[in-house]
């Protein structure tokens, strides 16, 4: 492994933005100043993910004021996972920092991340100390999700670790090589491996606006991650089917024994109807779970692009390869 102790790597900061016009003007200059204190070669890549406010205009103004700022304007809202993918594909730095554009990720932590990188870490990810800014239900469901997705899985996704992280160029290249369209970035970070370490942080309050990522969005992302990185639902259905079959055989044997030995009449239509309804519900549930997996396969085989770029503004870092 190359010695990074005295190296000054170029740094790219990737910032997805959805309806963040009120935050970009204040937060991006803070990030840019922090990066310049760490390296003479920096860039901030803003990805406008189909915002409905003036996010694109605010980002374009920043590209005019700062040549280090780049705007990737997507053709519509593709979601944060696609926006992060677009940013990593456009980033040209030796190390790449991912952070939100709402100001909740502390800029001061970037220097600590870079220090860990110089010590030999390829990935330095930030872990939330608490979930006090979320409802009790949201926090509980997050815990259940991480238990399910990590259960009997060789690839362990760190709980409470988000997208705020620093990655070496080798890690970014590895993630870029992964072809799937239904991207669950937290899982992809873990899947590629490399030397990783965690840093704890406390999220800062938003300076403007409200988060567009609520419980519904979290549930949708969790479903994507569960289907993409775990076979627990399929195995649970197989186990449930086996238990129901065993229970049915046991009940049938009990009915036969009761009739011939004890003279107890066979239960009537109420038992039969309840059993049919139970099994029908389980069958429909099983079909629904299978449909989720098949639906993801259907999306993958169509091989549509993860995102479409409407325009690029700003200069940023020069490409390392003249043909890039």
Buried (B, 14 or more C-beta within 10 A) or exposed (E): EEEBEEEEBBBBBBBBBBBBBBBBBEBBBEBBEBBEEBBEBBBBBBBBBBBEBBBBEBBBBBBEEBEBBBBBBBEEBBBBBBBBBBBBBBBBBBBBBBBBBBBBBBBEBBEBBBEBBBEBBBBBBBBBEEBEBBEEEBBEBBEEBBEBBBEEBEBEBBBBBBBBBBBBBEBBEBBEEEEEBBBBBBBBBBBBEEBBBBBEBEBEEBEBBEBBBEEEEBEEBBBBBBBBBBBBBBEBBEEEBEEBEEEEEEEEEEBEEBEEEEEEEEEEEEEEEEBEEEEEEBEEEBEEBEEBBEEBEEEBEEEEEBBEBEEEBBEBBEEEEEEE
